[in-house]
């Protein structure tokens, strides 16, 4: 099962001790997220009001991403940058490999 959302704060996941459970965070640079939102929302063709809504959403998203990424890194949890041109299949393989290698929820093997 794959879960996603802002309620899954790394500090909560870091304390889990659930058998056969893994956690891997997928992150992307703010510029990638912004480009995707602009493309999906047809930003250039949007009204001023629609652009303002997208801009507020992006500001909130970027702040969340910064806080979440800092927490994942501080706790030593597993994170994959998903903005390096990987295909969906390649990312899925990377997530599965990362999950299979974990010895504790969200934690990569020592030395990675």
Secondary structure per residue as TSV (DSSP state, phi and psi in degrees):
chain	resnum	aa	ss	phi	psi
A	1	X	-	360.0	139.5
A	2	X	-	-112.6	129.6
A	3	X	-	-116.1	146.5
A	4	X	-	-146.8	145.3
A	5	X	S	146.8	162.6
A	6	X	T	-70.5	-12.4
A	7	X	T	-78.7	-11.7
A	8	X	-	-90.0	65.1
A	9	X	-	-68.7	138.5
A	10	X	H	-54.4	-36.9
A	11	X	H	-63.0	-32.2
A	12	X	H	-74.1	-41.9
A	13	X	H	-66.7	-36.3
A	14	X	T	-60.8	-22.4
A	15	X	T	-94.6	-2.8
A	16	X	-	-67.5	141.2
A	17	X	-	-133.6	60.1
A	18	X	-	-105.2	123.0
A	19	X	T	-57.5	146.8
A	20	X	T	55.9	37.0
A	21	X	-	-123.8	138.2
A	22	X	-	-134.5	160.5
A	23	X	-	-139.3	130.6
A	24	X	-	-138.3	126.2
A	25	X	E	-95.0	132.0
A	26	X	E	-101.4	126.8
A	27	X	E	-127.0	162.1
A	28	X	-	-146.5	152.3
A	29	X	-	-61.1	150.3
A	30	X	H	-53.6	-38.2
A	31	X	H	-63.8	-34.1
A	32	X	H	-71.1	-45.8
A	33	X	H	-61.3	-45.0
A	34	X	H	-60.3	-45.6
A	35	X	H	-62.2	-39.6
A	36	X	H	-67.0	-42.5
A	37	X	H	-66.1	-43.3
A	38	X	H	-61.7	-42.3
A	39	X	H	-66.2	-47.7
A	40	X	H	-65.4	-35.2
A	41	X	T	-91.3	2.9
A	42	X	T	47.2	56.9
A	43	X	G	-53.1	-45.6
A	44	X	G	-63.4	-29.6
A	45	X	G	-94.3	-5.5
A	46	X	S	-75.0	156.8
A	47	X	-	-71.6	167.4
A	48	X	H	-58.4	-40.8
A	49	X	H	-64.7	-43.4
A	50	X	H	-64.7	-41.2
A	51	X	H	-62.3	-40.8
A	52	X	H	-62.0	-39.9
A	53	X	H	-64.0	-44.3
A	54	X	H	-63.1	-40.9
A	55	X	H	-63.3	-41.9
A	56	X	H	-65.7	-42.7
A	57	X	H	-59.2	-45.1
A	58	X	H	-65.6	-39.3
A	59	X	H	-61.1	-44.1
A	60	X	H	-65.9	-42.4
A	61	X	H	-63.9	-43.3
A	62	X	H	-64.5	-40.2
A	63	X	H	-65.1	-45.2
A	64	X	H	-59.0	-46.6
A	65	X	H	-60.1	-41.9
A	66	X	H	-62.4	-49.3
A	67	X	H	-63.1	-43.4
A	68	X	H	-65.7	-45.1
A	69	X	H	-63.5	-42.4
A	70	X	H	-60.1	-41.9
A	71	X	H	-67.0	-44.0
A	72	X	H	-58.9	-47.0
A	73	X	H	-67.0	-42.4
A	74	X	H	-61.9	-37.8
A	75	X	H	-84.6	-4.2
A	76	X	T	70.7	31.0
A	77	X	B	-88.1	165.9
A	78	X	-	-82.0	127.2
A	79	X	E	-136.7	138.9
A	80	X	E	-121.4	126.9
A	81	X	E	-76.6	118.7
A	82	X	-	-99.9	24.4
A	83	X	-	-121.1	31.1
A	84	X	S	-107.5	22.0
A	85	X	S	83.3	12.7
A	86	X	-	-70.7	147.2
A	87	X	-	-76.8	167.3
A	88	X	H	-59.5	-39.8
A	89	X	H	-65.1	-41.4
A	90	X	H	-64.4	-41.9
A	91	X	H	-63.6	-41.9
A	92	X	H	-60.4	-43.9
A	93	X	H	-62.1	-40.1
A	94	X	H	-64.8	-41.4
A	95	X	H	-65.6	-45.0
A	96	X	H	-61.9	-44.0
A	97	X	H	-63.1	-42.1
A	98	X	H	-64.5	-43.2
A	99	X	H	-65.1	-42.9
A	100	X	H	-62.1	-31.3
A	101	X	H	-84.2	-10.8
A	102	X	-	-71.7	137.6
A	103	X	S	-102.7	-12.7
A	104	X	B	-146.8	155.1
A	105	X	T	-53.0	120.7
A	106	X	T	80.2	-4.8
A	107	X	B	-106.0	126.1
A	108	X	-	-70.8	160.7
A	109	X	-	-58.2	153.8
A	110	X	T	-53.6	137.3
A	111	X	T	94.6	-0.5
A	112	X	-	-105.8	360.0
